[in-house]
Amino acid sequence: MIQNRSEEQVESSKGGMQDNPLYFRCMTIVKPHHQIMDKMKNAKVMLITGASTGIGEATARRAVEAGWQVVLAARSTENLLALETELGKHRVMAVTCDVSEWESQQEMVKRTLERFGRIDAAFANAGFSKGSTFYGGEDKPDEWRSMVLTNVYGAAVTARLVLPELVKSKGHFLVTGSVVGRVTSIRNLYSATKWAVTGMAQAIRNEMAGTGIRVTLVEPGVVDSPFWDHLQKPSAAELHPDDIARAVIFAIEQPPHVDVNEIMIRPTGQPL
């Protein structure tokens, strides 16, 4: 038989329940699945090349943290899959891609659109240096060819393939240049490739004027990353990949009428 209890007794009973941690677990409000899916569907999409390590990896982390859905593209499948699992396959997709190959980048863009349906930002970040000189030492024509195809041709192909999608979304194109794309670095074709990227970024910005697309050239100094695994660093001063990633997020999170065209970042004390 159910007995009527006084309000005082009821409140006393509630107090006892609230002291029990299980009470709070039961009272936790869980968002319906469709609300979570709708939020994901409306999230912006960023495509990052060279995303398996260094600046690209750090930018992917920051982008996911900021609510973006991210496509990770690089040649290192193993590293990409590990990062995809860590960041969450519901928000991130890994695509093995060699940016020096047109067909590989076509497949990258195709898979991005099949999965997410749009591209709101593209970060052409893939690049490397072997440090081969213009005079003296061993001839390394294959190294030179690979570096030019990755650093210059690869960035140009990324732009060519993603710009039509960025026009639709009034999105943002970013490309990794370098401090040595603004000052002359001796004994290295890499510096010349980054001078080419500087010119490319300016040309793309001029061509896309009036479309609503923003263009940002990111020019890092020395960054502590796998980029330097086989090279001599020019100074002890160095940045962390996350320092550059924060700058990328700063640029893409500006209001639509603000176009941050260039970001040059050196570690304090870097002489070049």
Long-range contacts (C-beta under 8 A, 24 or more apart in sequence): 40-69, 40-90, 40-91, 43-67, 43-68, 43-69, 43-91, 44-68, 44-69, 44-118, 44-120, 44-121, 44-169, 45-69, 45-70, 45-71, 45-112, 45-116, 45-117, 45-118, 45-119, 45-120, 45-121, 46-70, 46-71, 46-119, 46-120, 46-121, 46-122, 46-123, 46-252, 47-71, 47-73, 47-108, 47-109, 47-112, 47-119, 47-121, 47-122, 47-123, 47-162, 48-72, 48-73, 48-122, 48-123, 48-125, 49-73, 49-74, 49-97, 49-99, 49-108, 49-123, 49-124, 49-125, 49-126, 49-154, 49-158, 50-74, 50-99, 50-125, 50-126, 50-127, 50-176, 51-80, 51-83, 51-125, 52-76, 52-79, 52-80, 52-83, 53-79, 53-225, 53-226, 54-223, 54-225, 54-226, 54-227, 54-241, 55-125, 55-176, 55-220, 55-223, 55-225, 55-241, 55-244, 55-245, 56-123, 56-125, 56-126, 57-83, 57-241, 58-240, 58-241, 58-242, 58-244, 58-245, 59-123, 59-125, 59-241, 59-244, 59-245, 59-248, 59-249, 60-87, 60-92, 61-87, 61-242, 61-245, 62-242, 62-245, 62-246, 62-248, 62-249, 63-248, 63-249, 64-88, 64-91, 64-92, 66-249, 66-253, 68-120, 68-121, 69-116, 71-95, 71-108, 71-111, 71-112, 71-115, 71-116, 73-97, 73-99, 73-108, 73-126, 74-126, 99-124, 99-126, 99-150, 99-154, 99-155, 99-157, 99-158, 100-146, 100-149, 100-150, 100-153, 100-154, 102-157, 105-154, 105-157, 105-158, 105-161, 106-161, 108-161, 109-161, 109-162, 109-165, 113-165, 118-165, 118-168, 118-169, 119-162, 119-165, 119-166, 119-169, 119-171, 120-166, 120-169, 120-171, 120-172, 121-166, 121-171, 121-172, 121-173, 121-174, 121-252, 122-158, 122-159, 122-162, 122-166, 122-171, 122-172, 122-173, 122-174, 123-174, 123-175, 123-176, 123-248, 124-154, 124-155, 124-158, 124-159, 124-173, 124-174, 124-175, 124-176, 125-174, 125-175, 125-176, 126-150, 126-151, 126-154, 126-155, 126-158, 127-151, 127-154, 127-155, 127-176, 127-193, 127-194, 128-227, 129-188, 129-190, 129-227, 129-231, 130-190, 130-230, 130-231, 131-187, 131-188, 131-190, 131-230, 131-231, 131-232, 132-188, 132-189, 133-187, 133-188, 134-187, 134-189, 135-187, 144-189, 147-189, 147-190, 147-193, 148-189, 148-193, 151-190, 151-193, 151-194, 151-196, 151-197, 152-193, 152-196, 152-197, 152-200, 155-197, 155-200, 156-200, 159-200, 159-204, 163-204, 163-208, 163-213, 166-213, 167-208, 167-211, 167-212, 167-213, 170-211, 170-212, 170-213, 170-256, 171-213, 171-214, 172-213, 172-214, 172-215, 172-216, 172-251, 172-252, 173-204, 173-208, 173-213, 173-214, 173-215, 173-216, 174-215, 174-216, 174-217, 174-218, 174-248, 174-251, 174-252, 175-200, 175-201, 175-204, 175-215, 175-216, 175-217, 175-218, 176-218, 176-220, 177-201, 177-217, 177-218, 177-219, 178-219, 178-220, 179-219, 179-220, 179-221, 179-264, 179-266, 179-270, 179-272, 180-272, 181-219, 182-219, 182-264, 183-272, 185-272, 201-261, 201-262, 205-259, 205-261, 212-256, 214-251, 214-254, 214-256, 214-259, 214-260, 215-259, 215-261, 216-248, 216-251, 216-252, 216-259, 216-260, 216-261, 216-262, 216-263, 217-261, 217-262, 217-263, 218-244, 218-247, 218-248, 218-251, 218-263, 218-265, 219-262, 219-263, 219-264, 219-265, 220-244, 220-265, 221-264, 221-265, 221-266, 221-267, 221-270, 221-272, 222-266, 222-267, 222-270, 234-270, 234-271, 234-272, 235-267, 235-269, 235-270, 235-271, 235-272, 236-269, 237-266, 237-267, 237-268, 237-269, 237-270, 238-267, 238-270, 239-265, 239-266, 239-267
